Amino acid sequence: MFFSLDLLAQALVTGILIGGVFALLSVGLTLIWGVMRIINFAHGEFLMVGMYVVYFLVAKGGWDPYVTLLVSVPVLFVVGAAIFRLTIQPILAHPSMNQIMLTLGLSLILQNLALVLFRADPLIAQTAYSRITFSLGPAIVRVPQLIAFGGSGLAAVLLYWFLQKTDAGRAIRAASQNREAAVLMGVDVQRTYLLAFGIGSACLGVAASLMVPFYYTSPTVGLWFGLVSFVVVVLGGMGNFIGALVGGLIIGLTEAFGAAILPGSLSRVFTFAIFILVLLFRPQGLFGGSRR
Amino acid sequence: MNKYTIAFLAILLVVLFLLPLVAGEYLLHMIVLVLLYAYLATAWNILGGYAGQHSLGHGVFLGIGAYVSTFLFIQWGITPWLGMWAGGAVSALVGWFIGYVCFRYGLKGPYFALVTIALAEAFVYLTSNVDAIGGAKGLEVTWLGHRPDMMEFDGKAGYYYIILVMAILGVIVTRWLYRRRSGYQWIAVRENEDAAEALGVDTLRAKIEATVLSALMTAIGGTFYAQYFTYIGPRSVFGEGPSVQILLFAIIGGLGTVWGPLVGALVLVPIAELARAKLGGSFGGAHLMLYGTVMVLVMLFMPKGIIGLAQSVRARLTRRAANSSPSAKEAA
C-alpha cells in the first residue's frame, strides 16, 4: 500500500463531516424537486448569496458565525420565495427545459452580480473557531467542520419533524405525492409550492452559516456545491429525503478518499463518474425516488 | 426561394465579403464574435433544437476541438487546418459514445441535461490535472507571424473570412438537413418519441446522429476559437460557462429554427460586447449578467425566442389583414 492508514482514517473523518454538509445542501434541492419537479440550477448560487451575507456579518460586523443563522436563514427564505414567485411560478406549467434554462439564467445573473460587486478573489473569514482542532485516534478533527456536521444533522431532523408533524409540512408532502388529491383536500398548492421553495432555500442559509468558518467565499463557490447537490440528490433518488442524507455521506466520503489517493482536484472526477453511472443505471437513485 | 430572396442574399454575400475593406478592426472583431457564437449555437441547435435533447455540456466538444488542434500545432507543428478535422473526429467519437450511452439507457430531459453538465465539469477537472496539455494553466497557441497556412493572420480580416464561411456552411447544412429524412426524424423524436418509434423511426440512431454531427461541428468551432483567442484553458472551453454560452443564442433566437442562432447572436453579442468594453474594467462579468437577464426574460415572456415572437406577430398581422379585407371590399 502506498498510502498510510492514518491518511485513510483522516479521510474517513473528513468525509463524514463534509458529507453532513453535502446532505444539508441536497435536502433543500430534493425537497424542491419532490414537490414541484423543478431542478433549480441556481441552487449553488443561492448558497453563494448566503455565504456572502454570512461573510460580511462575520468579517465586517464582527458577528459570531453561528449567530448569523438568525439572519442567513430568513434572508435565504425570502430570496428563494421571492425569486420563485417572480420567475419560476409563472412558468411552472411550461416544459421542464424552460425552467432549467430560466434557473440557469438566474445562476448566471447571481454569479456575475457577485463578481461585479465583490470581485473574484476568495474571501476567508477568520473566526474564533476556525483553527480549533482535536485529535481522534490518528485523525485530526477540525471543530468548525464538526459543528457543521452536527448543525446539518440538527437542521435535517428539524425539517423532517416539520414535514411529518405540522399541517404545513403535511401539505407539502401531500402536494408532492399527489397534486390533484391535495387540491381536493383543500391544500392551497400554490402557497405550498412557495413555502417549499422558501424552505429549500433556507436550508442553504443554514449551510452558509455553518460553512463560512472553514470554507472560502467566492462568486463561483456555488458552481461546485450546486453540482455536488445534484449528484447527491440523484444518488439518493430525486425527492427522497432520507436518500439525500445518505447520498451526502457517500459523496463526502468519495471526495475525501479520492483526495487522499489522487493528486490535485482529480478526485472530483470520481464524484462525476459516480453521478453519471447512477444516472445511467439507476436513474431512480440508490434508494428509489419519491412516489409520484 | 423566390427571385427577390435570391437577389437579397446575393447582395448580402457581396457586402459581407467586401466588409473588411471598410470596417475597422474593432467592428470586425465584434462581427467575428457574432459569427462564432452564431456558428456554435447553430451546431448546438441540431441536437438541442431539432432533436430536442438539451445538452448543457457542449463545452466538452468545443474544448476537444480546441485542445486537439492546439496540441498537434504546438507539439508537432501540424497546421490547425488539419488539426480541426482531427479534433472534429475525436469529438465526433466522444459524441457518439456519449449519445450511445445516454440514449441507450433512455436518458431524457432534465436527466440528459444533468449528465452533460456533469461531463463538462468532469472534463475541466480531468484536463486541469494533465500536465502534458498545460494543466490548469492551459495552452497558448504559438504565434508564428502572418501564416495563413497555419491559420494565423495579421489583423482580423483572415479570421473573419474563415468564420464567415463556417457560419454560412453551418446555416446551409442545417437548412439542408431540415428538409431531409434526418431532419424530419429529429423533429419527430423531439415532438413525440413514442409516436416516432411506433412509425418505425429508429429513434436511438436519430438521436446519436444528431449528437455526432453537433459534436463535430462544435469541435471545428473550437479549433477556430483557439486560433482566434490564442489561449485556451480548462475553464475557458470545457466548463459550465462556455457550455451555457453556446446554447444561449439558440434559445434566445429561437430553438429549432434555422436562423434563430444567428438572430440571437446578432442581437445580443454586440450589446454584451459594448457592455464589456464600457464596464469590463470595473465590472467584469457585466455582460454575462446581461445574458442571464435576457435568458430569464425570454423564458418568462417569449419562450419561443425572437424568431417565435416574430412569427406570432406576423401570424396575427395576416389574420388581421384577412379579417379586415372583406369589409374593405364591402366599403368599396
Interface residues (C-beta under 8 A of the other chain):
Chain A: I39 T87 P90 I91 H94 S96 M97 N98 Q99 I100 M101 L102 L104 G105 L106 S107 L108 I109 L110 Q111 N112 L113 L115 V116 A120 P219 L223 L227 F230 V231 V234 P263 G264 S265 L266 R268 V269 F272 A273 F275 I276 L279 L280 F281 P283
Chain B: H54 L56 V101 C102 Y105 L107 G109 P110 Y111 A113 L114 V115 I117 A118 L119 E121 A122 Y125 L126 S128 N129 E240 V244 I251 F283 G284 G285 A286 L288 M289 Y291 G292 T293 V294 M295 V296 M299 L300 P303
